[in-house]
Amino acid sequence: MTRTWALIVLSWALVGAPDAPADEPRVIYVNDDATGSGDGTSWENAMPSLKDALDFAAAGDEIWVAAGVYKPSRHPDNRAASFLLISGVGVYGGFAGFEKDRSQRDPALNSTTLSGDLRGDDGPDFAHTGDNSLHVVKVDVGGAAPVLDGFTIAGGNASGNRHTPAASGGGVVIRRGSFNLVNCTVIDCQGALGGGLYNAGPGYVTLTNCTVARNRAHSGGGACGPFELSHTAFEDNHAESRGGAIYGSCAAEHALFAGNRAEKKGGAIMGPAVVTHSAFVRNHAGRKGGAAFGRQASLSATNTLFLGNYAGEFGGVVYAHGRANPYFNHCTLAFNATEENDATICFTRDQSAPRFFNSILWRNYLGEVEDPYGPQFWVFGNHDEVIRYSCVEGIRDVGGEHGNIADDPRVADLFGPDGEGGTGDENLRLTGDSPCIDAGWKDRPVPTDETDLDDAIRCIDDPYVEDTGKGRPPLPDMGAYEFKRK
């Protein structure tokens, strides 16, 4: 399902949310293999049906679900059936069926799947999914946010009329209210908008320690709508039009967007995004914005890696217009490309212009020419790109008050073990002789983050390197990674 982005993908580990609250909730037990009374009061007497447990639950309850495959209906023709979450109820998977405390569960070992494959006949590449559930999980609440934690959600097919809610969110559809998805995988789901998830908004929807993979849609292959992401990966999702991973706004920290594809715009994200401590790796847009496309509001990235992203026409990393000013601070951008019309990194128009601070832009190519000195920016209108205290291959504005350099950043392994740039096995951390060490602009344009992409301390003074940056020492390094001399 996923690739291993060995060295460049973040050294932070995916972590779950805190476990049980101080007050003891009522627990309803579910096990599809249970043979007891079925009243849900213990593992021995667990309810065999998760739908029955949800019907029985009230705000403040928890539902503990043993390993197994659960479907929203016993009737293979009931495509409208979904697991309807309840306000204020936490639903937790990953139990073996003996646990006394929620902390004892192991979702990785005890796979718990919510499946829309009502007939059990799904094949590869979405074969035989025409009769699957329209939405595996549905959220329509007005009170406290429900929690779904520790599940695989698979096989939803929101194939209703494209202009109706039935066409959105094959895995999870959030019609109303807030919702927390934790320690879950949403995979092999489809719809017109948001193949994996659809949030009708304006509820507060968070994904923590989740994976959204191999979903497809017309727009928003992985998800559609506003989301907040933490320690979450979007991988190998596909959109026929826009937003391979997400169509809509998002705020993300410690996120990975890898291998997503949109046939037109926004290989990973179509919409405004604020991203920190994250990575965009090998996303693809058929036309514009290999990693992101923004209108009116665009991508803002800090401590983030952009590697091997591609656009067929404009903006190997980002395309922006309508006062959408892409912003990069302490980012590393390498081996991004566009096939034509230049702008290997960023294409902006209509009063938009990119801003780069404390960043490294290296080996970004124009098509098959692989010319790293080709234009990395293309700015239409009366605005120019802003580049300060950054290492940019081929830049003419070096030294002086802007603090830019064009020297080789000297990273640990530019091409990786396979010898080919942009494949995902590179190590773009700095080496001890890098000119990017202590060369950044501290606390500008905003206060410098305390940590880098590795979650290691930012602003470590290197006594063997002359400070060439600006601000009060210790100064930060350029790029997403801070050098740590051993």
N, C-alpha and C positions, 0 to 999 in steps of 0.2 A: 504493500500500500504506500509506504513512504520511502524516501531516499535517506541515506545517511550523509549529511553535509558535514563531514568529519571535522575539519579544523575551523572552518569559518562559522559554522553554526554554533550558537552561543554556548559558552561554558556554563551559563546558568541552567539549572535543572528545572524541569517542569514540576511545579509544586502544587499541592491541593489546597483547598480552603480549610480553615480551622474546623475541628470536629465539634462534638456535642456541646450544646449550651448548658449553662449552669443548672437550670430547672429541668427536671426529668420530664420529657414529653411522653404522651401515650404512644406506644409503638404497636403498629399493625404489621404482622408478619405475613409474607407472601412466598409461597414455594409451589411451583407447578407440579412437583412430585409428592406433595403432602398427602397423607391418607387419614389424618385425624378428623376432628369435628368441623374444621374449616371456619372457625369463628375468628381466626387471626390473632388470638391472644398469646400464642407461643409458636416456636418453630414446629413443635409436634402437631399443633392444631392450626397451622398456617392456612390462609386462604389460597386456593390454587390460581385465582384470577386477580391480576393487578387491577383490572377495570372494576371489579367488585370492591376491592380495597379502596380505590379512589372514590367510589360512590359512598362508602361508609365513613370516610375520613372527614375531619373537621379541622379548622384552623388550629395550629399548635401541635397537631399530630405529626408523627413520622411513620413512613412506610418503609420497611426493610424487605428487600427483594433478593431471594436466593438465585444463584446462577441458573441460567436457562434461557430459552427463547420465548418471548411473550408477544402475542399478537392482539391488536385492539378488538378483534371480533373472531368468534368461532365459525362464523359463516363466511365462506370464501367470496360471496358476492356483495358483501356489505362494505363497499369501498368508502363510504362516508364515515365509518367508525374510526375514532381516534382515542388515544389516551388523553382525557381532559384533566389537566392539572387543577388543583384546588388552591385557592388563596391561603397562604400561610402554612402550607403543608410541604414538608421535605420528603422527597422520594429518593431512596438510596439503594443502589445496586452493589454487587460485588461480594455478597455473603455466601459462605459455604453452607450455612444452615444450622450452625451451632453457637454462633457468637452471642455474647452477653453485652458487649459494648461495641458501639459503631467503629471505634478505632481498631478493632480486631479484623475488620473486613479487608479483603484484598481484591479490588476490581480487576487487576491484571491477571490474577490467577483464576478468579471465579467470574468468567465472562457472562454478563447479563445483557441480553439483547432485546430491544424493542423493535419488532420487525413489521414492515408493511407488506411483506410477501405472504399474502393470505393463503395462497394455494401451495406455497413451498416449491415453486417451480422456476424461480429467477435464474437466469443464466448470465454469462459474462456480457459486458458491454450493453447492459440494460435490456437484455433479451427477456421476453415473457413477463414484462412488468406492466402491461396495459391494464391488468386487473388488480393491481396493488392498491393499498390504502392511499387516499388522496393526501392525508396528513397523518403521520404516525403519532405525533404529539401535538396537542393543541392547548394554547394558553389564552384564556378569556376571563380575566379576573379584575376586580375593582379594589381589592384590599392588599394585604401584605403579599409580597412576591413569593411565588412557589419556588422550590429548589428541586432540580433534577441532577443527581450526582452519582456517577459510577456506571454509566450505561453506554452501550453501542446502539445508535439509532440508525436503522438501515431500511432501504427498500421502499421509501415513500415516493409516490408519483402523483404530483399535483397537476393532473392533466385535464382539469376542467376548462371551461371557457376562459380564454386569456384575459377577458375583461371582468372576471369575477374573482372573489377571494379563493375559489377552489383551484385556481391556477398558480398559487403561490405557496412556497414552503412545503416541499414534499416531506422533509424530515420533521421540522418543527415550524408551526405557524403561530405567531403571537398576534392575536387580533386586538387585544386590549390588556393594558397593565404591564407591570414590571415582572422580570423573570431572571433567575440565576441558573446558568448551565455550568456544571462543574465536573471535571474529571470524565468527560464524555467524548465519544467519537461519533461524528455524524458523517455517514459514508453511503455512497451509491444511491443518492436520492436525486429527484429531478422536479422541475416545475418551470413555468414561464418566467416567474420572478423569484429568485432565491431558491435554487434547487435544494440546498440543505436546510436553510432557515429563512424565514420571512418575518420581519417585524413591521407591523403596520404603524407603529409609533403612536404617541410619543413616549411610550413607557421606557423605563430604564432597564435595558437588557445587557447582561454581562456574561461573557464566556471566560472561564478560568480553567487553565490546565486542560484545554480541549484540543481535539484535532478535527478539522473539517476537510474531508478529502474525497476526491473522485466523484463529486457531485456535478450536475450540469443544469443549465437553464438558458433561456433566451438572454436574460441579463441577470447578473449576480449569480454566477455558477455556484459559488459556495453559499452566499447569503445576500439578502437584500434588506436595506433599512438601516437605521442607526444602531450601532453596537459599541460596547466597550470590551476590549480584549486584554487579557493578562495571561502570559505564559501559554499562548495558544498558537497553533499552527494551521495555516490554510495551504493545502498541498494538492496539486494536480486537479484542480477544479476547472470547469470549462464553460464559457459563455458564448453563445452564437453571436452576440452583439457586443455588449459592454460589461465591464467588471468581471474578470475571470474569477476572482475570489469574492469581492464585495462590490455591490452596486448600492451606493449610499454612503453616509458619513460614518467614520469610525475614529475612536481614540484607542491606541494600542501601545502597550508596553511589554517588552520581552515577547514579541510575536515573530513568527516566521511566515513569510509568504514565498512559497517555492513551487515552481513548475506550473503555475496557473496560466490560463490562456483565454484571451478574448479575441474573437475574430475581427473586431473593429477597434474599440477604444478601451484603454485601461486594463492592461494585462493582469494586474492584481486588483487595483482599486479604481473605481469610477466614482469620484465624489471627493469632498473635503476629508482630509485625514490628518490627525496629529499623532505622530509615531515617535517613540523613543526606545532605545536599547533593543533594536529589532533588526531583521535582515530580510531583504528582497533578493531572491536568488532565481535566475533563469525563468522569469516570467515573460510572457510573449503577448504582444498586441499586433494584430494584423495590420493596423493602420497607425494609431496614435497612442503614445504613452505606454512604453513597455512595462513600467511598474505602476504608473498612476496617470489618470487624466482628471483635470479639474476645471470647472467653470465657475467663475465668481469667487470661489474659495478653492485652494489647492492643497498640496502636500506640504506639511511641516515636519521635518525629520531631524532628530538629535541622536547622537551616538548610534548611528544606524549604518548598516552595510548594504550597498547596492552592487550586486555582482551578476554579470552575464544576462542582464535584461535586454529585451529586443523589441523594436517597433519597426513595422514594415515601411512606414513613411516618415513620421516625425517624432522626435523625442524618445531616444532609447530608454530613458528613465522616466521623464515626465513631460506631459503636454499640458499647457495651461493658457487660459485666456479669460478676458473680462475681469480685470483687476485681481486675478488670482496669482499671487506672487509666491512661487515655490521657495521654501526656506530650508537650508541645510546647515547644520552646525555640528561640528565634530563627526562628520560622515566620511566614509571611504567608498568611492565609486570607481569600479574597475571592470573592464571587459564588457561594458554595455555598448550596444550598437544599434544603428538604424541602417536600413538598406539604401535609402535615397533621401534627397533633400536635406542633407547635413543634420546638424543638431543631434550629435550622438548622445548627449546627456539631456538637454532641455530645449524645448521649443515653446516660446511664449508669444502672445499677440494680444492686441486690444488692451493696451496700458498695463500689461503684465511684464514682470521681469524677475529672473531668479536671483536669489541671494545666497552666497556661499561664505561661510566663516569656518576657519579652523579645520578645513576638510582636505582630503586627498582625492584628486581626479587623475586617474592614470590608466593608460592602455584602453581607452574607449574608442571604438572604431566606426568608420563609415563603410558599411557594406563589405563587399569582398575585397575592397582596396586595402582594408586594414591599415588605414592611415591615421595614426594616433594624433597627428598634427592637423587633421581636418577640423572644421568648426565643431566645438562641443556645445555651443549655444547659438540659437538663432532667435533674435528678439525683434519682433515687428513693432513699429511705433516709435515714440519719442523717449523710450526708456532704454537704459543699458543695464546689463547684468552687474551685480555688485559682488566682488570677490575680495575678501580680506583674509590675510594670514592663512593662506591655503597653498598647497602644493598642487600645481596644475601643469600637466604635460603640455609644452608648447606655448605657455602663456608669455606674453611680452611685458606685461606689467609686473616686473619683479623688483624686489627691494623697495626702498623708499617708505613712504608713510603707509602704504597698503600692506606691506609685509609679506607679499607673495613670493614663492620660489618656483622654479621649474626643474629643480634637480631631482634625480632618481630618488624616490622615497626610501629605497632599500628595505624592502619587506622580507619576511622570513622565507617565504616560498611563493614567488609570484605565479608560477605555472602549476604548482602542485605535483604530486607523484605521477600523474598521467601525462605531464608535459604540455597540457593544453589549457590555455587561459579561459576562465569563465565557466568551468564545469562544476565547480562546487567543492573541489578538494584543495583549494589554495589556502595558504596561511598568510594573511595580509597584515599580521602584526609587525611592528617595527623591529629592526635589529639595532644593535648598539651604536652603529655608525650612521644612523639615519639623520638627515638634516631636518627632519620633522620633529625631533625631540626638543622639548622646551622652546618651541617656535610658534606657539599659538597665542591668541589674544585673550587674556583672562577677563572673565566677567563681561565680555562684550560679544554680541549685542545684548545678551541677557546674562545673569549670573551663571557661571560655569557649573555644570552638574557635578555632584560629588563623586560619581562613578563613571566608568567607561562601559563599552559594550560587553566586556567580560565581568561587569559588576565589580571591578577592582578600582582602587582609589585613583581618582583623576588628580592631576597636578602633583606629580611626584618629581621633586627636583633631582636632576642627574648631575652629580658633582663633576663628572668627566666631560660635560657638554656645556658650551657657552650658551647663555640665554640669548636667543635671537627674537623672541616674541615680545609681547607688550603687556604691561601690567605689573602688579606687585608679585614677586616670587613667593612660592614656587609657581612656575608657569605650566600651562597644559601643553601637551603635544598636539600636533595636527592629526586628524583622522579619528576613526572610531575607537582605536585601541591606544591606551597609554603604555609606554614602554616601561618595563620593570627590570632593572639590571639585577642579575643574580650574583 
